[in-house]
Amino acid sequence: MISSHPLEYSLSKCDSCDTVIGGARVLCMDCHSNDTLDLCSEPECLDSVITSKGRPDLEAPHTPNHDMLKAHQILFDRDTARTKKNARDALKAVRSTVSDLEAKGGPMPECICCQNVVSLPCWCCVDCAGKIPQDSFKSVPCSSDVFV
């Protein structure tokens, strides 16, 4: 799970609860279709399974274990591919960092909000992940807060 940027309003609809997303928009990076699979930040929507019954264009069902990108600002169609690539690069760096720390028995990253030790899955700032991974993690319980 990856997080990025300040909060703005979005006109996308959640593919789980079908409401207009008025805050952070979560995009699935694993679902392939003609359109992005969008979710709001509500826990029940993030934990939902979306099938071809609700989204006929999906090649396979969306499940909660998919890699996701949380956008706190409007993400224009022209920027989606680049943003997903940056998110995938950040996710790779995060997984590598956590794996290295686990192998070395080093201290695990702490949530920038609650200071609890973070484990995967977690949120990470796309803009920070390549520079200071230890200072860019956010635990899932803290993810409803604005990420600064």
N, C-alpha and C positions, 0 to 999 in steps of 0.2 A: 504494500500500500504506500502510496506516495502522496504528498500534499504540496500545494504551491500557491503563493500569492495572496493579496488582500481581498476581502469580501466585496462583491458587487452583486447586483441583481441579475438573474438569468431567466430566460423565457422557456427553457427546456422543461419537459414534463418527466416525472419519475416513472420509469417503466415498471415499477412495483406497485406504487399506490396511486398512480395516475394524477398526481397533483402537480401544479406548477412549482418548480424548484425556486424558492425564494432566497436561498443562501448558497452554501457550498454545493457544487455539482460533482458527483462521483461518476467517472467514466470507467467502464470495464476495458482493460487493455487486451483481454484474451478473446472476447467475443468478436466474431467477424460477421459483419452484415453490411448492408448499404448505408446504414445510419449508426451512430454511436449508441451504445446501451448506456442510458443515463439513470442514475439513482440519486435520491435526496440523501441527506446525512442521517436520517432516522435509523436507529439500530435495526428495527424490523425490516426495513428496506435493504440495508446493507447485508443482512443475513438471509435474504430471500433467494429463491430459485426462480428464474424466468425461463419459461419454455417457449417453444414455437407456437403454443396456443395463444400466448400473449404477444409474442413477437414472431410472426411467421417468417421473417427474413433471417432469423438466427440459424446458423449452421448446426449448432449444438446448444443445449441449455446453458444458461449463465448460472454459475454456482458461487457461493460466498468465498470459496478459496481461490478465485481468480485474482490476478493482479489488477489493482485499481488505482486510478489517479483521481485525486480530489482537487478540483479547481475552485479557488476562492474568488476568481474574477471571471468575467465573460471570456469564453474560449471560442474564438471565431473558427469556422470550418477551415479556413486557409492555414490556421496555426495548429490544428489538431495533430497532424502527422508529426510535425517537429516536436511538439510538446510530448507526445507519446514516446518518441525516440529518446528525448531527454529524460523522461520518467523511467524508461527501461534502463538507460545507462545508470541513473541514480539507484534504481532498484538492484542492479547488478553490484554496484559499489557497496550498498548497504548489506546485501547478503554476504559479500566477501568480507566486509569488516566484521560482521557478527560471527561468521565462521572462523575467521582468524583469531578473534578474541576468545571464542569457545575453545579452540584448539590449544591456545597458549595459556588458558586459565586466567586470562587478564580480566580486569574489571569491565563489566558490560556497560553499554551506554545507559545513561539515565534520561528520563523524560524531562524535557525542558520546562514543563509545567509543575509536575508533582514530585520530581526527583526520584521516583521509583525506578527500579531497574526495568529496562525495556526488553521485551522478548518479541520474536516474530510471531504473528504479524504485528506490525506497528506502522505508524505514519512517519514520513521523513520529508523534509523540505527539498524539493527538486533543485532549487537554487543553491542550497547549502551542501548537499550530499557529497559532491565531488571535492569540496574545499575542507570542510570541518565535520566529518561524519559524526564524531562523538558529540557534537553540540547541535545536531539537527534532528534528533529523534523525538517523537511524541507518542506516548502510549495511546492505545485505542480508547480507554475511558476518557482521556483528556482531549480527544480529537474533535469533540463538538465545540470546543473553544476556538476562537479566531487564532490562527497560526501566524505569529509575527516573527 
